[in-house]
Amino acid sequence: HSSDSIQLRLTIDWREPRFNYLRNYVYLKHSGDADWSVHPMQVSRTQSMGVIECRAGETYICLHPKYNYGDYMRFVAGIQESDLIKKEKIGLSPEGRELWVIKINSDGSGKRPIMMVARVHPYETSGSYCIEGIVNHFSKNLSPFPFHISPIYNISPIYLIPMANPDGVDNGLSGDDRDQDARFNLKNNSDQEHHCLDQRHCGDRAAGSRSQCTVLPRREP
């Protein structure tokens, strides 16, 4: 029955004690839940232990609320463009995943731009949720603008990167993995300017090589 639930005794062995004092909770979300809930865990050496309630159906148990590459693509696809909000595919990651920028008030020429980048570290899912919240906030407040955001709107264009490291996210890389960092590369090619996100900023260290992204020509707003 859908109302049935069980008490699940959960033990997670992280196999290293270095950051285990921070792992004193998990996030829980059952199918049909509107939001995540936080459940305390006890920590001992390399383990986190606790009892959680699981209902029938699908349940996510995460150290950070799940936000994967599929969630990112659904978010981008759902953005309704307007005079204020634009979206642009700026390239592909080394493994062929899409890189997007969301532009808010990109016509604010002559004003200092603001750039926000999320998911350079794959496991920091809160960044993607923040970017999504910012876009949703502006989408719902097109006219009139709330007083507390109108100064930003009047001053600066805003550029948002929801997922700078989609390869790391999809491969499940953590902050200690070699290839988890992403960075911006500005490349000049004759009279064309290209933007690129290079996920493997160190490439194959043993061979001294360097992995490259597929880049698209930059378009003016």
C-alpha positions as CSV (number, residue, x, y, z in Angstrom):
1,H,0.0,0.0,0.0
2,S,1.2,3.6,-0.7
3,S,0.7,4.5,2.9
4,D,3.0,1.8,4.2
5,S,6.4,2.8,5.5
6,I,9.4,1.0,7.1
7,Q,12.1,2.1,9.5
8,L,15.4,1.7,7.8
9,R,18.6,1.5,9.8
10,L,21.2,3.1,7.6
11,T,25.0,2.8,7.9
12,I,27.2,4.5,5.3
13,D,30.9,3.7,5.4
14,W,32.8,6.5,3.6
15,R,36.1,4.6,4.0
16,E,38.0,7.7,5.2
17,P,37.6,9.8,8.3
18,R,38.9,13.2,7.2
19,F,35.6,15.0,6.7
20,N,33.3,12.6,8.5
21,Y,32.5,15.1,11.2
22,L,30.6,17.0,8.4
23,R,28.5,13.9,7.5
24,N,26.2,14.1,10.4
25,Y,23.0,14.3,8.3
26,V,21.5,13.0,5.1
27,Y,18.9,14.6,2.8
28,L,15.8,12.5,2.1
29,K,13.1,12.8,-0.6
30,H,10.3,10.3,-1.3
31,S,8.5,10.1,-4.7
32,G,5.8,12.7,-4.6
33,D,7.5,15.0,-2.0
34,A,7.7,18.6,-2.9
35,D,11.0,19.2,-1.2
36,W,13.9,17.5,0.6
37,S,14.0,16.9,4.3
38,V,17.1,16.7,6.5
39,H,17.7,13.7,8.9
40,P,20.4,13.7,11.5
41,M,23.0,11.0,11.5
42,Q,25.6,9.9,14.1
43,V,29.2,9.8,13.0
44,S,31.9,7.4,14.2
45,R,35.3,7.2,12.6
46,T,34.5,6.5,8.9
47,Q,30.8,5.8,9.3
48,S,27.5,7.7,9.4
49,M,24.6,5.9,11.1
50,G,20.9,6.7,11.5
51,V,17.3,5.5,11.2
52,I,15.1,6.9,8.5
53,E,11.5,6.3,7.4
54,C,11.0,5.0,3.9
55,R,7.6,4.8,2.3
56,A,6.6,2.6,-0.6
57,G,7.9,3.9,-3.9
58,E,11.2,5.6,-4.8
59,T,13.3,7.3,-2.1
60,Y,16.4,9.3,-2.6
61,I,19.0,9.4,0.2
62,C,21.8,11.9,-0.5
63,L,24.5,13.8,1.3
64,H,23.5,16.7,-0.9
65,P,20.1,17.1,-2.6
66,K,20.2,15.4,-6.0
67,Y,20.7,17.6,-9.0
68,N,22.2,15.7,-11.9
69,Y,22.8,16.4,-15.6
70,G,19.3,15.3,-16.5
71,D,17.9,17.8,-14.0
72,Y,20.1,20.5,-15.5
73,M,18.9,19.8,-19.0
74,R,15.2,19.8,-18.0
75,F,15.8,23.2,-16.3
76,V,17.4,24.7,-19.4
77,A,14.7,23.3,-21.7
78,G,12.0,24.8,-19.5
79,I,13.3,28.3,-19.4
80,Q,10.9,30.6,-21.3
81,E,12.9,33.3,-23.1
82,S,11.8,36.9,-22.9
83,D,13.1,40.4,-23.4
84,L,14.8,40.0,-20.0
85,I,15.9,36.4,-20.0
86,K,17.9,34.6,-22.7
87,K,19.7,31.3,-22.9
88,E,22.5,30.2,-25.1
89,K,24.4,27.0,-25.7
90,I,28.0,28.0,-25.5
91,G,29.7,24.6,-26.2
92,L,30.3,21.0,-25.2
93,S,32.3,19.4,-22.5
94,P,35.2,17.1,-23.3
95,E,32.7,14.1,-23.1
96,G,30.1,15.9,-25.3
97,R,27.7,17.3,-22.6
98,E,26.0,20.6,-23.2
99,L,27.2,23.9,-21.6
100,W,24.7,26.7,-21.3
101,V,24.7,30.3,-20.1
102,I,21.5,32.0,-18.9
103,K,21.5,35.8,-19.6
104,I,19.4,38.3,-17.6
105,N,19.3,41.8,-18.8
106,S,22.1,41.1,-21.3
107,D,21.2,44.3,-23.2
108,G,22.7,46.4,-20.4
109,S,25.6,47.6,-22.5
110,G,28.2,49.7,-20.8
111,K,27.4,48.3,-17.4
112,R,29.7,46.0,-15.4
113,P,28.4,42.4,-15.8
114,I,27.8,39.9,-13.0
115,M,28.7,36.3,-13.6
116,M,27.7,33.4,-11.4
117,V,29.1,29.9,-11.9
118,A,27.7,26.7,-10.3
119,R,29.0,23.1,-10.1
120,V,32.7,23.6,-10.7
121,H,32.8,21.1,-7.9
122,P,30.4,18.3,-9.0
123,Y,29.1,17.4,-5.5
124,E,28.1,21.0,-4.6
125,T,24.5,20.7,-5.8
126,S,23.3,23.8,-3.9
127,G,24.9,26.0,-6.6
128,S,22.5,24.6,-9.3
129,Y,19.5,25.1,-7.0
130,C,20.6,28.7,-6.4
131,I,20.9,29.4,-10.2
132,E,17.5,27.9,-10.8
133,G,16.0,30.0,-8.0
134,I,17.5,33.2,-9.4
135,V,16.1,32.5,-12.9
136,N,12.7,31.5,-11.5
137,H,12.6,34.7,-9.4
138,F,13.3,37.0,-12.4
139,S,10.8,35.0,-14.5
140,K,8.0,35.5,-12.1
141,N,8.7,39.2,-11.5
142,L,8.9,40.7,-15.0
143,S,6.6,43.7,-14.4
144,P,6.7,45.5,-12.1
145,F,10.1,44.7,-10.7
146,P,10.2,44.3,-6.9
147,F,12.1,47.1,-5.3
148,H,14.9,44.9,-3.9
149,I,15.9,43.6,-7.4
150,S,15.4,46.7,-9.5
151,P,18.8,48.2,-8.7
152,I,20.5,45.1,-10.1
153,Y,18.3,45.2,-13.1
154,N,19.0,48.8,-13.7
155,I,22.8,48.4,-13.3
156,S,24.2,45.2,-14.6
157,P,23.6,42.3,-17.0
158,I,23.8,38.9,-15.2
159,Y,25.3,35.7,-16.8
160,L,24.5,32.4,-15.1
161,I,26.3,29.1,-15.7
162,P,24.1,26.4,-14.0
163,M,26.6,23.5,-14.5
164,A,30.2,24.3,-15.4
165,N,31.4,20.7,-15.0
166,P,28.7,18.4,-16.4
167,D,31.2,15.6,-17.0
168,G,32.2,15.6,-13.3
169,V,28.6,15.6,-12.3
170,D,27.6,12.8,-14.6
171,N,30.6,10.7,-13.7
172,G,30.0,11.2,-10.0
173,L,33.4,12.8,-9.3
174,S,34.0,14.3,-5.9
175,G,36.2,17.3,-4.8
176,D,39.2,14.9,-4.4
177,D,39.1,13.6,-7.9
178,R,41.7,14.7,-10.4
179,D,39.3,15.9,-13.1
180,Q,36.7,17.6,-10.9
181,D,37.7,21.3,-11.6
182,A,36.3,23.4,-14.4
183,R,37.6,26.7,-15.6
184,F,36.9,29.3,-18.2
185,N,39.2,29.6,-21.2
186,L,39.0,32.7,-23.5
187,K,40.4,31.8,-26.9
188,N,41.1,34.1,-29.7
189,N,41.0,32.7,-33.2
190,S,41.7,35.4,-35.9
191,D,38.7,37.7,-35.8
192,Q,36.4,35.3,-33.9
193,E,36.2,35.1,-30.1
194,H,35.4,31.7,-28.5
195,H,34.4,30.8,-25.0
196,C,35.2,27.4,-23.7
197,L,34.8,25.5,-20.4
198,D,37.7,23.1,-20.0
199,Q,36.7,20.5,-17.5
200,R,40.0,18.7,-17.4
201,H,42.2,21.7,-16.7
202,C,45.2,19.5,-15.9
203,G,44.5,16.9,-18.6
204,D,46.5,13.7,-18.4
205,R,49.2,14.8,-16.0
206,A,51.4,11.8,-16.6
207,A,51.5,12.5,-20.4
208,G,51.4,16.2,-20.0
209,S,48.6,16.5,-22.5
210,R,45.5,18.7,-22.3
211,S,41.9,17.9,-23.0
212,Q,39.9,20.4,-25.0
213,C,36.2,21.3,-25.3
214,T,34.1,21.8,-28.4
215,V,33.4,25.6,-28.6
216,L,30.9,27.6,-30.4
217,P,31.5,31.1,-31.8
218,R,30.5,33.8,-29.4
219,R,27.4,35.8,-30.4
220,E,26.7,39.3,-29.3
221,P,23.5,39.7,-27.2
